Amino acid sequence: MANQPSFRLGYIDWLRGLACLLMFQTHCYDAWLMPVARNSTFGMWSQLGGTFPAPLFLFLAGVSLAITFERRLEKGLAAGEIAKATVLRGAQLFGLALLFRVQEFALSFRYAPWSDLLRVDILNTIAVSIILIGVFFWLVMGGKRRERMRFELAASAAFVVAAIVLLTPLLWTRWRPSFLPWPIESYINGVHNLGEPQAWLFPIFPWTAFAFAGLTFGCLWKSDNGQRSHVFALLVLGGTGLLVVYAGKFFDALRFQIYPVYDFWHTSPNFFLIRLGLLLLIVTLAYVWCRWGLGQWGFSPVIQLGNTSLLVYWVHIEFVYGRFRILPHHSQTVAGASRGLLTIILAMLALSLARTNWKRFNWHRPTCERRSRIATGRA
């Protein structure tokens, strides 16, 4: 097993890599399967697996921010400084999300409508979630002592999760903020310019709730009890995941509903509970696999993909859906699409390794050049 500091980051990167693999299979089968195969049981399960990558990315963003907050507070930074750095990081990512949309529009020029430039995709939502968490951290922490950080952040973040999830069905139907321009309203309910919310977009309601749920989990995981007994914490985490899943199923089975319009697959709090419970189970299994299993023995392709998740997300879209797609759309059998999926995985792994080695080379090069100047008397 890797050393402890590396391990703590390793299982998060492993989960990011898992999200990348699930994303690859979802996009590849969605883009390349012929209609008959898309409507088969296999096609249905491949798309069901596609309900996890976006929640995983958002959840892990929240977990990573909880760890970052803890470390920066340990260094003595003020809450305002930490919040500012977090908001700036989110703003940078938001700029990259807009750049990605410009790239997609340019590569699809004359085919894509201009409104695609303002589409609320998963990168946009992750960026906005980071910004909101930065502001939330500043509001909650203020001048409070570090010792109270974990509990207050976790409790407040859990309240935000509940508020987002419970308001989502209403903001998609009866309480739609139609008075706002559609590019702004789209960040609330994914309406885009189509007159009604679209299920294929990633608005704040409900998606940002996964990021705040990750923040809650991260704060509790870093608590004294969580760090003192990892085995007990794992049992609690796995048990909580099961309870949350069954709670979602129980509430969905009730004959009466409190919402005038009930859409289980898109806006229902019950579907959110089921996905959140499954996420907790996945995190539990990933932690076990990375700590006591083979998750970090030698080279891990999954962790490698997780280290460069933004890059492989950015590039693979073009080779699956874009102008440089490697297979024609909606033309493949399951076997043909699977071969294409394997090609994408290997290509993205090679790209990830190239990126990591390039960064490592550039990181060490100044030191090597300085040593050379010292050896030749030019320093």
N, C-alpha and C positions, 0 to 999 in steps of 0.2 A: 504494500500500500504506500502511496506517496506520503510525504511529510504532511503534518497537520495543516499548516497554512495553505499549502497547495490543495489539500483535500477539500477544505471549506469552500474554495472557489470551484473546485473540480465538479462537484455534483450539480452546481448551478449551470456550469457550461455544458455538462452532460445533458441536462434537461433542455437547454437551448438547442443543442444538437438534435435531440429527439424531436423537438418542435420543427426543426428544419426538415428532418426526414418525413415527418407526417405532412408537412407542407408540400414537399416535392411530390409525394404520391398523390395527394389530393389534386394538385394542379395538373400533373401529367395525365392522370386518368380522366380528369374533367376535360382537358383539352383534346386528347387524342382518341379516346374510345369512340367507336362508331355507335350510332343510336341504340342498336340492339344490345350491345354490351353495356352501355350506360344505364339502361333500364333493367339490367339483370341484378341478381342478388349481390354479385361481386361489386358491381358499380355502386349499389346502394351503400354497402359497407365501406367502400373506399371514400365516399363522400361523408359518411358518418364520422370516420376518422378525421375528416377535415374540420370538424367542429372544435378540435383541441389546439391546433397551432396558435391561433390568435389569442385565446385565453391564456395559454402557457407563456407566450411572449410578454403579455401585459402583467400577468402574475409575477413572473420572474423580474420584471422591471421594478415592481413594488418591493420584492425581497431584496434586490440589489440596493435600492435606495435606503432601506432600513439598515443594511450593513454599512453603507456609506455614511449615513447620519451618525451611527455609533462610533465609527472610526474618527470622524472629524470632531466629534464632541470630545473624544479621548485626547485629541491633540490640542484641545483648549479653544477651538474656534467658536465664535458666537453663533447663536441661532440665525441671526440675520445674514451673516456671511455664508452659512451653509445653505440657507434658502435661496440667496442670490445666485450662488454657484449652480444650484439645482435648476433654477429657472433658466439660467443661461444655457445649461446643457440641453434642456428641453427645447429652447429656442433654436439652438444649432441643429438639433435633429429635425425640428419642424422645417428649417430651411432646406435640409437634405430631402425631406419628403416633398416639398414643392419642386425642388430640382428634379427629383425622380419623375414627377408628373410632367414636367416640361420635356424631359427626355422621351417619355412614352409618347407624348403628343407629337414631338418632332419626328420620331421614327415611324409614326403612323399618320404622317401628314397627308391630308386630303381624304383620309379614311375615318379618322376619329373626330368627333365634334369638339368644339372649343371648350365646352363645359367640362370635358374630362380633366382640364387643368385644375379644376376646383373640386374634384372628387375626393371624398373623405375616405382614404384608404387606411390600412392598418398602421403604416408609418406615421401618418398624421395623428392618429389617435394615441399612439404610444408617446409621441412628442407632447401633445396636449396634456396627457395624463401626468407626465413628468413635471410639466409646468404647474399643473394644479396641485400636485403633491408638494412641490416646493413652496407654493403659497400657503398650503395647508400646514406645512411644518412650521412656517413662521408664525401663523396665527395661533397654533396650539402651543408651541414652545415658548415664544416670547422671551421673558426673562426667567423662566423656570429652571430649576436645578436639573442637572443631568440625571441624577438618581431617579427622578420621576418620569424620565423621558419615555421609557418603554411602555409603561402601563397607560399613560395618558395618550400617547400616539396610537397604541393598539386599540384602546377603547373608542377614541374619536374616529379613527379610520373605519372601525366596524360600523359605527353610526352612519358614516358617509356611504358605506357599501349598502346598508339597508335603505337609506334615502334614495340612492340612485336606482336601485332595483325596484322599489315600490312605486317610484314616479314614472318609470319607463313606459308601462302600458298606457298611462294617461297622456304623456307627452307625445306618444305616437298616434293617439286617437282624439279624445275629447279636448285635451288641453294643448293641442298643437300651437306653437307660437308662430302662427301664419303671418303675423304682422312684420316679422323679420325678413330681410332679404334671404332668398333661398340659400346662398352660399354660407350664411351664418346659421340659419335654421338647420341646415344639413349636418352641422356639427352636434346638434342636439338630438335629432331624430332620423338623420339620414334621408331627408326628403329629396335631396339633389334638386334638379329642375324638372322633376317628373310629376309633381303635384301631390304625391303621397310618399310616406317613408318606404325606403327600399331595404330589403333584408340582406342584400349583398354588400352593403356599406358598413362602416364601423363608427357610428356616432358615439358621443360621450355616454349617452343613455342607451344601452346598459353597459357598454364595453369597458369604460373606465372603472367600473366597480371591481373588475378583476385586478386592476393595478392596486387599488386601495385594499383589496383582500390580501394581496401579496405583501403590502406594507404591514398589515395586521399580523400576518403569519411571521414575517421577518422580525418584528419587534418582540413577539412572544418567544420565538425560537432563540433570540439572543438574550432572553431573560436569564436570571440566575438559576431558576429551576430547570429551564431548558438546557443550559450549558452544564449543569451539575450531573444530570442523568439523561444521557441521550436515548438510552433504551426506553425509559419510561416516557420520554417525550415522543418517541416514535409510536409507542402504543397509543398514547393519547391522540396523536395526529391521525393515525390510521383509523382509530375508533371514531373520531370526529368526522372523518370523511365518510364512513359508512352511515353514520347517523344523519348527516346532511343529505346524502343521496336518498335515504328512505324517507326523510322529512319532505323532500321535494315530490317524491312519488305519492306520499300520503296526501299532501295538500292538493295535488293534481287530481286525485281520485275522488275528492269531495264533490258532492252533487251541486253545491252552490259556489259561486265565484263572486268576489267583491268588485270585479271590474266589469264595466258595460261591454267591453270587447276583450275576449280572451284568446290570445294567440300563443299557444304553448311553445312552438319552435322558435319564436322570434322575440317576444317581449315578456313572456311569463316569468315571474319570480321563481316559479317551481322548476323550470328548465335551468335557470341560473343556479339554483341550489344543487341540482343534480350534477351539473358540470363542475361546480366548485368542489363538491364532495369527491368527484372522480379526480380532480386536480390534486386534492390533498392525498388521495391514495397513490397517484402517480409520483408525487414528490416523496412519499414514504418509501416506495419501492426503489426509486432512483437513489435515495440516500443509502439504503441498505446495499444496493448493488455497487455503489461507489466506495462504500466503507468496508464491507465484508465480502463483496463479490469480486468480479473481474473488471469492474467499470474503469479502474485506473491502473490496471496492470499493463505496463508497457505502453505502447502507442495506442491511443483510443481515437478512431475515426469520428466517433460521435462527439467527443469533447473538442476535437479539432474543428468540426463544423460549427460547434457552439461558440468557439472563440472568434469566428468571423461571420456570425449569423447575418449581420446587416449586408455584408458584401455578397454572400451567396444568395440572399433574398433578392438583392438588386439585380444580379446578373441572370439568375435562372429564369426570371420572368420573361426575358427576351427570347431565350432558347425554347421556352414552352409555348408562350402566347404571342410573342412579338414577331417582328419581321424576320428575325434570324432563327425561327423555330426549326427544330431538327426533324419534325414529322408533320405531315399535313393534319389539319384539325379534323376531328371526328371521322377518322378513316381507319382506325386500327382495331384489331382484335385485342383481347386481354393479353395474349402473348406478345404481340407487337408493341403495345403500350408499355408492357413490363420491361421489354428490352430498352425502350426509350428511357424509362425511369432509371434503369441501372446505368445507362450512359450519363444521364444528368447527375446522378449521385457521384459517380466516379469523376466527372468533369468538375463538379463543384468542390470535391475533396482535393483534387489537384490544384484548383485555383486557391483554395484555402491554404494549402501547404506553401504555395508560391508566395502568397501574401505574408504568411508568418515568417518564412525564411528571408524575404526581402526586408521586413521590419527588423529582424534580428541582425542582418548584415549592416543595415544603416545605423542601428543602435551601437554596434561595436566598431564601426569604421572610424569615427573620430579618435577613439582610444588607440587604435592601431596606427593611424597616421601620426599621432603625437609620439608614440613609441618610436616610429621610424625617424621622426625629426630629431628626437633625443639621441638615437643611435648614430645619426650622421652629423651631430653637432649643430643642427639648424634650429633647435628649440630655444 
